[in-house]
């Protein structure tokens, strides 16, 4: 598992390449973003932040890290979970990544 933490972030984000997951452990809780790669497309299938640490922008940070990975690897993105769909609605700067 490799750290992919953006500069200035107060917690560490890891990329578990074998499990197709970006994750962060915060105060003992695990927040995650799961994805699949299919024909040069990153399909974001699930985003989860436990209620105890919700409301801190963690899902957004995990999504940004995942999208940076997609951009670096020239993947198009399919937002297949509700959070990812909402993220794209709020962040036009990532629309170039949409499949």
C-alpha beads as a LAMMPS data file, in Angstrom:
LAMMPS data file: protein, C-alpha beads

99 atoms
98 bonds

1 atom types
1 bond types

-500.0 500.0 xlo xhi
-500.0 500.0 ylo yhi
-500.0 500.0 zlo zhi

Masses

1 110.0

Atoms # bond

1 1 1 0.000 0.000 0.000
2 1 1 1.408 3.363 -0.998
3 1 1 0.804 6.756 0.565
4 1 1 -0.702 9.222 -1.919
5 1 1 -1.382 11.997 0.564
6 1 1 -1.689 15.459 -1.012
7 1 1 0.474 18.184 0.571
8 1 1 -1.127 19.871 3.561
9 1 1 -3.676 17.148 4.305
10 1 1 -3.976 16.393 8.037
11 1 1 -4.324 12.625 7.545
12 1 1 -2.673 10.025 5.343
13 1 1 -4.382 8.671 2.229
14 1 1 -3.205 5.279 1.026
15 1 1 -3.715 3.556 -2.310
16 1 1 -4.320 -0.164 -1.965
17 1 1 -3.739 -1.073 -5.605
18 1 1 -4.425 -4.784 -5.066
19 1 1 -7.891 -4.046 -3.609
20 1 1 -8.640 -1.111 -5.953
21 1 1 -9.176 1.227 -3.028
22 1 1 -8.114 4.610 -1.692
23 1 1 -8.407 4.824 2.075
24 1 1 -7.691 6.937 5.122
25 1 1 -7.697 5.981 8.796
26 1 1 -8.863 8.829 10.974
27 1 1 -9.330 8.494 14.727
28 1 1 -9.470 4.714 14.307
29 1 1 -12.156 4.840 11.581
30 1 1 -11.642 3.740 7.988
31 1 1 -12.900 5.971 5.159
32 1 1 -12.662 4.527 1.671
33 1 1 -13.285 4.872 -2.029
34 1 1 -13.523 1.666 -4.076
35 1 1 -13.076 1.525 -7.825
36 1 1 -12.669 -0.865 -10.737
37 1 1 -10.640 -0.457 -13.918
38 1 1 -12.416 -1.562 -17.080
39 1 1 -11.048 -0.772 -20.552
40 1 1 -9.121 2.376 -19.526
41 1 1 -12.047 3.550 -17.398
42 1 1 -12.037 4.021 -13.652
43 1 1 -15.466 3.111 -12.316
44 1 1 -15.953 4.598 -8.836
45 1 1 -18.211 2.012 -7.234
46 1 1 -18.392 2.988 -3.559
47 1 1 -17.436 5.818 -1.229
48 1 1 -17.840 5.439 2.514
49 1 1 -17.060 7.659 5.492
50 1 1 -18.201 6.476 8.928
51 1 1 -20.706 8.794 10.588
52 1 1 -18.318 9.500 13.484
53 1 1 -15.919 11.323 11.121
54 1 1 -18.416 12.571 8.530
55 1 1 -18.739 16.210 7.530
56 1 1 -15.001 16.933 7.336
57 1 1 -14.555 16.718 3.559
58 1 1 -12.910 13.300 3.732
59 1 1 -14.942 11.758 0.894
60 1 1 -14.071 14.762 -1.257
61 1 1 -10.368 14.375 -0.564
62 1 1 -10.465 10.657 -1.341
63 1 1 -12.271 11.460 -4.587
64 1 1 -9.733 14.124 -5.564
65 1 1 -6.868 11.689 -4.938
66 1 1 -8.641 9.030 -7.027
67 1 1 -9.229 11.519 -9.848
68 1 1 -5.588 12.584 -9.793
69 1 1 -4.686 8.899 -10.193
70 1 1 -7.158 8.593 -13.079
71 1 1 -5.708 11.671 -14.788
72 1 1 -2.107 10.492 -14.310
73 1 1 -3.004 7.138 -15.879
74 1 1 -5.150 8.604 -18.672
75 1 1 -8.322 6.895 -17.437
76 1 1 -11.795 8.231 -18.062
77 1 1 -14.073 8.074 -15.018
78 1 1 -17.524 6.588 -14.519
79 1 1 -19.108 7.827 -11.275
80 1 1 -21.176 4.747 -10.369
81 1 1 -21.950 5.684 -6.762
82 1 1 -24.170 8.513 -5.552
83 1 1 -21.352 10.446 -3.872
84 1 1 -19.151 10.395 -6.983
85 1 1 -22.080 11.579 -9.121
86 1 1 -22.689 14.493 -6.741
87 1 1 -18.983 15.316 -6.659
88 1 1 -18.890 15.705 -10.436
89 1 1 -21.998 17.902 -10.327
90 1 1 -20.222 20.268 -7.902
91 1 1 -16.761 20.223 -9.517
92 1 1 -16.755 21.210 -13.177
93 1 1 -12.943 21.248 -13.164
94 1 1 -13.017 17.434 -13.362
95 1 1 -15.572 17.113 -16.182
96 1 1 -12.804 16.387 -18.697
97 1 1 -12.367 13.030 -16.944
98 1 1 -15.953 11.864 -17.431
99 1 1 -16.378 8.854 -19.705

Bonds

1 1 1 2
2 1 2 3
3 1 3 4
4 1 4 5
5 1 5 6
6 1 6 7
7 1 7 8
8 1 8 9
9 1 9 10
10 1 10 11
11 1 11 12
12 1 12 13
13 1 13 14
14 1 14 15
15 1 15 16
16 1 16 17
17 1 17 18
18 1 18 19
19 1 19 20
20 1 20 21
21 1 21 22
22 1 22 23
23 1 23 24
24 1 24 25
25 1 25 26
26 1 26 27
27 1 27 28
28 1 28 29
29 1 29 30
30 1 30 31
31 1 31 32
32 1 32 33
33 1 33 34
34 1 34 35
35 1 35 36
36 1 36 37
37 1 37 38
38 1 38 39
39 1 39 40
40 1 40 41
41 1 41 42
42 1 42 43
43 1 43 44
44 1 44 45
45 1 45 46
46 1 46 47
47 1 47 48
48 1 48 49
49 1 49 50
50 1 50 51
51 1 51 52
52 1 52 53
53 1 53 54
54 1 54 55
55 1 55 56
56 1 56 57
57 1 57 58
58 1 58 59
59 1 59 60
60 1 60 61
61 1 61 62
62 1 62 63
63 1 63 64
64 1 64 65
65 1 65 66
66 1 66 67
67 1 67 68
68 1 68 69
69 1 69 70
70 1 70 71
71 1 71 72
72 1 72 73
73 1 73 74
74 1 74 75
75 1 75 76
76 1 76 77
77 1 77 78
78 1 78 79
79 1 79 80
80 1 80 81
81 1 81 82
82 1 82 83
83 1 83 84
84 1 84 85
85 1 85 86
86 1 86 87
87 1 87 88
88 1 88 89
89 1 89 90
90 1 90 91
91 1 91 92
92 1 92 93
93 1 93 94
94 1 94 95
95 1 95 96
96 1 96 97
97 1 97 98
98 1 98 99
